[in-house]
Amino acid sequence: MKTLSSDEQKSVLDSAVQLFTHEDLDNISLDQLAKSSGVPAFDIIRHYTSRENILTAVLERELDLMAGAAHSPELRMPGETLKDELHVMGEVILQEYRLRLPLLGRLMAVAMQNPEAGALFYRTFILQGRKLFTEFLNGRAKLGELRQNLDIEAAAAIFLAALTGPLLLTELFGGKRVEHLDDARLLTELSDVFIEGVARR
């Protein structure tokens, strides 16, 4: 059975993101996606088999793109500390989330109305994003920089929620009409608090 080429997959997923940032998921037809991507509808459905699989592929690709932009733990520069790495990683996460705010806003709206879509979003984007940050912290734990018996998964979840929560509230829920989100201050204070809780003394 013929599968889509990597270029065709990219075209389909790019088009799905563009359509989804302007329309509700339930309103996007296979014909729209085929016309927008230039890939025949039959080939799209044969490759992905369902709307849910297309959404999963979109979420996994967006997460991969975010992970590719993140600071690799193996690339620590001389004199750089865990706090420095957290600050850089936090900047990347905020930047990558901002690039995807229209898509994330739609996904959150769908998730609130459709528990199945919400579970899909949580499973593919939230849990996998947390896993990436958990891997980063595990690398630092192996160097002996984190306190013993630290629940690294819980620490990763707390850091990501504390970082992305204010951004989503400010950008998606009207907060920017009330106050400005000071990224530098948020990153500095969050890194300080996080290091205080996880670093080995």
LUMPA-689149 format. One record per residue: residue in one letter; y, x, z of N, C-alpha, C in turn. Coordinates in steps of 0.02 Angstrom, whole numbers, plus 50000, padded with zeros to 5 digits. Each point is the difference from the previous one (the first is absolute). Layout:
# LUMPA-689149
AYXZYXZYXZ...
//
This chain:
# LUMPA-689149
M499405004250000500604995850000500625004450000K500464998549956500615003949994500474998450059T500265005350031500504999150052500675002249973L500534998150035500675001949978500115007550008S500365002949953500185007050006500505000850057S500115006250021500485001150054500704997849980D500195000949937500654997749976500054992450002E499464996649980499994992750002500034997450072Q499635003250044500034998050071500705000850027K500325005749985500685001150023500474994749974S499924998249936500434994949970499904993350033V499384998250015499854993650032500304999950071L499905005350037500245000250069500765000450003D500315003849955500735000249997500284993049986S499684996649953500234993349982499894995150057A499435000750035499864995650057500545000850054V500195006350013500535001250050500654996849978Q500195001049937500634997249975500004992450004L499454996949978499964992750002500024997550072F499645003450044499934997750069500655000750039T500435004749981500645000650035500494994549980H499844996249948500454994649978499704993150004E499334999650006499674993550001499474999850054D499834993950021499464999250049499345001849966L499555002950040499355002149974499644994349966D500014994150030499634994349972500284997649934N500635001949986500324997749938499915004849942I499715005950013499915005049948499354998649963S500054998849936499404998549961499725006449968L499374999649981499685005549966500355001449933D500214994749967500365000949936500655003850010Q500374998450055500625003750015499855007450010L499495001450038499825006950014499795003649937A499624996649957499785003049938500595001449954K500454995249994500595001049958500445005650026S500105000250065500435005150030499715007049995S499345000550008499685006650000499785002349931G499934995449953499755001949934499255000949998V499654997950053499285000550005499704992949993P499524999149955499724993349991499744996950065A500124993550006499804996450061499255000750013F499604999749947499285000550008499815006750031D500335005449978499855006650026500215000750073I500574996950017500245000250069499504996650046I499794994049983499554996250044499315003150002R499795003149945499345003349999500015006150046H500585003550003500055006050041500094998450074Y500454995350015500174998650070499624994150030T499774995549958499604994050017500364994750041S500545001750037500354994850039500725002150014R500404995050017500705001250019500035004450064E499544998750046499995003850063499865007449986N499575001549952499855007049984500605003449968I500404996349962500605002949971500495001750056L500094995350048500455001250056499765005950042T499345000450011499735005650038500155006649965A499905000149934500135006149961500745001950004V500454995049998500725001350006500145003250068L499744997150053500145002550068499725007050009E499395001149976499695006650008500395005349961R500244998249941500385004849960500675001650033E500344994950025500655001150033499915004550061L499454998950037499875004150058499855007249980D499625000949945499865006749975500645003649980L500464996349968500645003049981500405002250061M499994995850052500345001850062499695006150032A499335000150000499655005750030500145006449963G500064999549934500155005949959500695002850014A500454995850023500685002350015500065002850070A499494998950042500035002150070499925007550007H500235002450057499975007150017499295001850021S499685004549964499325001950016499985004350063P499564998450046499955004050062499855007449986E499665001449945499835006949984500605004149976L500554996749986500585003549972500545001350053R499815000650062500495001450053500335006749987M500675000050003500385006049988500055004150065P500115006649994500075004150060500574997450044G499864999350065500504997650046500064992550005E499644996449957500034992750000499574997250056T500254995050034499654997150057499714993249980L499594997250044499744993349990500574995049993K500525000850041500574995449996500345000549931D500065006149974500295000949933499594996349948E499345000750005499554996649953500064992450005L500034997550061500084992850009500654997549969H500535003950009500644998149973499974999649923V499715005149970499945000149926499554994249977M499444999150034499554994649980500344993350008G500374999150055500374993750010500504998749944E500355005149979500484999349944499654997749937V499425003049986499624998249940499764992850005I499744998050058499764993250009500564994949990L500585001250030500564995549992500214999549927Q500045005749966500195000149930499514996249957E499355001250011499494996749960499984992550014Y500104997950062500034992950015500604996849966R500575003450002500614997249969499894998949925L499655004649968499874999349928499584993849985R499624997850051499534994449990500214993750037L500624999650022500204994250040499924993349964P500184999549936499894993549967499264998050001L499565004849985499284998550001499774998450071L500215003950049499794998850069500254993350026G500614998249980500274993550020499584994349974R499815000449937499574994949971499324999750034L499725005950012499345000350031500024996950070M500535001550038500054997250067500084992449998A500384997649951500094992749993499344996649984V499625003149954499354997249982499535000350060A500015005650036499555000950057500124994750054M500634997950009500154995050051499754993049980Q499924998949935499784993549976499254999849985N499715005849985499315000349979499635005250041P499614997950049499645004850044499555004849962E499704997749946499565004549961500405005649967A500574998249972500435005149970500275004650053G500164997250059500245004050055499475005050023A499384997950004499465004550020499895005549949L500074998249936499935004949946500555005350005F500624997750010500575004550008499895004650060Y499794997150056499905004050061499445005149991R499464997849969499425004449992500145005949953T500354998649945500095005249949500635004250010F500514997150029500645003650005500135002550071I499964995650049500155001850069499475004750029L499364997949996499475004050031499925006749964Q500044999949934499935006449964500605004650011G500594997150005500595004050016499945003250068R499744996250047499895002650068499485005649998K499494999249958499485005149994500295006649976L500464999749953500325006149975500385003650055F500364996250041500375003150054499535002550055T499464996450010499495002250048499715006749980E499875000949935499745006449975500505005650014F500644998549991500525005050015499975002050073L499964995250045499985001450071499365003650020N499444998249968499375003550014500065007449984G500365001649945500115007049982500395003750054R500494996650029500405003150053499595000550065A499564995250011499575000350060499535006049997K499745001449940499555005749991500355006650015L500665000149992500385006050016500175000350074G499794994950037500134999950072500704998050019E500354996449955500694998250013500084993250033L499484996050001500034993450030499604999950065R500214995650045499654999750065499294997649992Q499575002350043499304998249997499914992550015N499474997349972499824992950011500524995249973L500435002449954500494995649969499654995249952D500184993650003499744995149952500445000749937I499765004149954500405001949941500134993949955E499514995749992500104994149958500554995550029A499994999150066500524995950032500685003449994A500025006550008500635003749994500284999449929A499565000449950500224999349931500284993149987A499664994950026500234993149990500684998950032I500095002750060500644999250036500575003349962F499895006249978500525003649964500214996449936L499514998049961500154996649936500354993350011A499784996350050500324993550014500715001050024A500105005150044500675001350026500475002549945L499725003449950500425002649946500164994749948T499494996449978500104995349945500264993250022G499874998250064500234993550025500754999049993P500415004750025500734999249993500234999749927L499685003949957500194999949929499874993149970L499404997250013499834993549971500444994550029L500135000350065500444995050031500705000349972T500255006149992500685000949975500064998049927E499545002349960500054999049927499754993249976L499484997450032499694993949974500204993750039F500235000850061500144994250042500734999350018G500445002849959500714998950009500345004650049G499655004850028500305004450050500575004249973K499975001849936500535004349973500684996449996R499994993550006500634996350003500315000650070V499605002050048500225000350069500135007250023E499545004649981500085006950021499715004749948H500235006350004499765005149954499435003850033L499465001149963499445003950026500155007449989D500095003650054500145007149997499345003849998D499795002049939499355003249992499935006350043A500525004249998499965006450037499914998850074R500374995350027499944998550071499324997150017L499764995349958499354997150010499455005350001L500025004549950499495005149994500025005050058T500615001950020500065004750055499744997150065E500234994050016499794996850063499264998450001L499754997549944499304998149996499565006250006S500195005449966499615006350005500005002650071D500584999750034500045002450069499534996050045V500034993449995499584995750042499265001149984F499845000449936499315000849980499725006750025I500375005449990499785006550023499905000150075E500444996750036499944999750073499344996750020G499784995249961499384996550017499365003349976V500045003949946499375002649971499915007550006A500545003750008499945007349996499665002950062R499635005349989499685003450056500535003850039R499964999750066500505003350042499765006950021
//
